[in-house]
Amino acid sequence: MSTSVKQATWAIDPIHSTIRFDAKYLLITSVSGWFREFEGTVVSGQDGFCNSEINLTIYVNSLTTGNDERDNHLRSPDFFDARQFPMIQFRSTAVNTKQEKQLEVTGILTVKGVEHPFTFTANFLGKCGDPLGNTKAAFDMDAVLNRKDFNITWNQLFDKNGLLLSDEVRVHCDLQLLKLS
């Protein structure tokens, strides 16, 4: 008699989740932006999120920094090239317990058609029911990536001070998951 592992399927709740990025401008101050549209699923074991399968899609046209001119430049071929590459995708290849309430997530991040290995720590913030009787789980994560790894190389020299933008981009996510099954 075979035994099967019970799984739970979760969807990212976009109303209660955020994906933010920050890059240095003039190499002294951070400029932040957000992606307003994204979707994803997590398939986990019933008792935890270790060994989960994670898939995330971010829609590049939903990018906003609060400045239309900058947003349009970021969507242009100089940066994300949203017409040719409308989505950023992540799929996990391994999810392991790092510490209590922390997971080490490894996978493939695809930006602008370039696949690159990507590892980050996800902090488990808890699981509870909501007022509608749904089960929710929450995570946050911070990661740093080099935009040049994804062929996002535009920059500009200014005065004698150097480059306009940093290569390093910080990403922060607050994710709430909705249990589907």
C-alpha positions in Angstrom: 0.0 0.0 0.0 1.5 3.3 -1.0 1.5 6.4 1.1 1.1 9.8 -0.3 2.4 13.1 1.2 -0.4 15.5 1.8 0.2 18.9 0.1 -1.2 22.3 0.5 -1.5 24.8 -2.3 -1.2 28.5 -1.4 -1.6 31.6 -3.6 0.1 35.0 -3.1 -2.6 37.5 -1.9 -1.7 40.6 -4.0 -3.9 42.8 -1.9 -1.9 42.1 1.3 1.6 41.7 -0.3 4.2 44.1 -1.6 7.4 43.7 -3.8 9.7 46.7 -3.5 13.2 47.4 -5.0 15.7 50.1 -4.1 18.8 51.3 -6.0 21.2 54.1 -5.2 20.8 57.3 -7.2 23.9 59.5 -7.4 25.3 56.7 -5.3 24.2 58.4 -2.1 20.4 58.1 -1.8 18.0 55.3 -2.5 15.2 55.5 -5.0 12.4 53.0 -4.4 9.9 51.3 -6.7 7.2 48.7 -6.4 5.6 46.2 -8.7 1.8 46.5 -8.3 0.9 43.3 -10.3 2.2 39.9 -9.5 1.0 36.4 -8.8 2.4 33.2 -7.5 1.8 29.9 -5.9 3.5 27.8 -3.2 2.9 24.1 -2.9 4.0 22.9 0.5 3.7 19.9 2.8 0.8 20.1 5.2 3.0 20.7 8.2 5.4 23.3 6.9 7.0 25.1 4.0 10.3 23.2 3.8 10.7 21.5 0.4 8.0 23.7 -1.1 7.6 24.5 -4.8 7.4 28.2 -5.4 6.5 30.0 -8.6 6.2 33.8 -8.9 5.4 36.0 -11.9 5.9 39.8 -11.7 4.4 42.0 -14.4 7.0 44.6 -15.5 4.5 47.2 -16.7 3.1 47.4 -13.2 6.4 49.0 -12.0 5.9 52.3 -10.3 8.4 54.7 -8.5 5.9 57.6 -8.3 7.5 59.4 -11.2 6.1 58.8 -14.7 9.2 59.8 -16.6 11.4 57.5 -14.5 8.9 54.7 -14.7 8.8 54.9 -18.5 12.6 54.9 -18.6 12.7 51.8 -16.3 10.2 50.0 -18.7 12.3 51.0 -21.7 15.0 48.8 -23.4 17.6 50.7 -21.3 16.4 48.8 -18.3 13.6 46.1 -18.2 12.5 46.3 -21.8 8.9 45.6 -20.8 7.6 45.2 -24.4 10.0 42.4 -25.2 10.2 40.9 -21.7 6.8 41.6 -19.9 7.4 39.3 -17.0 10.0 38.6 -14.3 9.8 35.0 -13.1 11.1 33.0 -10.2 10.8 29.3 -9.7 12.3 27.5 -6.7 14.7 24.6 -7.0 15.2 24.0 -3.3 13.5 25.2 -0.1 15.3 24.2 3.1 15.0 25.1 6.8 17.8 27.6 7.7 16.8 28.3 11.3 13.6 28.2 13.2 11.1 30.3 11.3 13.6 30.9 8.4 13.8 29.2 5.1 16.7 29.3 2.6 15.1 29.5 -0.9 17.1 28.7 -4.0 15.9 29.0 -7.5 16.1 30.5 -10.9 15.3 34.2 -11.4 14.5 35.3 -14.9 14.8 39.0 -15.7 14.9 40.4 -19.2 15.3 36.9 -20.7 18.3 36.1 -18.5 18.1 33.2 -16.1 20.3 33.4 -13.0 20.6 31.4 -9.8 19.1 33.3 -6.9 19.1 32.4 -3.2 17.4 34.4 -0.4 16.2 33.9 3.2 12.5 34.0 3.8 11.3 34.8 7.3 8.2 32.9 8.4 6.0 35.4 10.3 3.1 33.1 11.2 -0.1 31.4 10.1 -3.6 32.3 11.2 -7.2 32.5 10.1 -8.7 35.6 8.7 -12.2 37.1 9.4 -13.6 35.2 6.3 -12.4 31.8 7.6 -9.4 31.6 5.2 -6.0 30.3 6.3 -3.2 32.8 5.8 0.6 32.6 6.1 3.0 35.4 6.0 6.7 35.8 5.0 9.1 38.6 4.5 12.4 38.6 2.7 15.3 40.8 1.7 17.8 40.1 -1.0 20.5 41.9 -3.0 21.1 41.4 -6.6 23.4 42.9 -9.3 21.4 44.3 -12.1 24.2 43.6 -14.6 23.7 39.9 -14.0 20.4 40.4 -15.9 21.8 42.5 -18.7 20.5 45.7 -17.2 23.5 47.8 -17.8 22.4 51.4 -18.6 24.2 54.0 -16.6 25.5 57.5 -17.0 28.6 59.4 -15.8 28.0 62.8 -14.2 30.5 65.5 -13.3 33.6 64.1 -11.8 31.7 62.2 -9.1 31.1 59.0 -11.0 28.1 56.9 -12.0 24.5 57.9 -11.7 23.1 54.5 -10.5 24.4 51.6 -8.4 24.7 48.1 -9.9 23.4 46.7 -6.6 19.6 46.5 -6.2 17.9 45.6 -2.9 14.6 43.7 -3.0 12.2 43.5 -0.2 9.0 41.4 -0.2 6.1 41.2 2.3 4.1 38.3 1.2 0.8 37.0 2.5 -0.3 33.6 1.3 -3.9 32.3 1.0 -4.4 28.6 1.5 -6.4 27.2 -1.5 -6.3 23.5 -0.6 
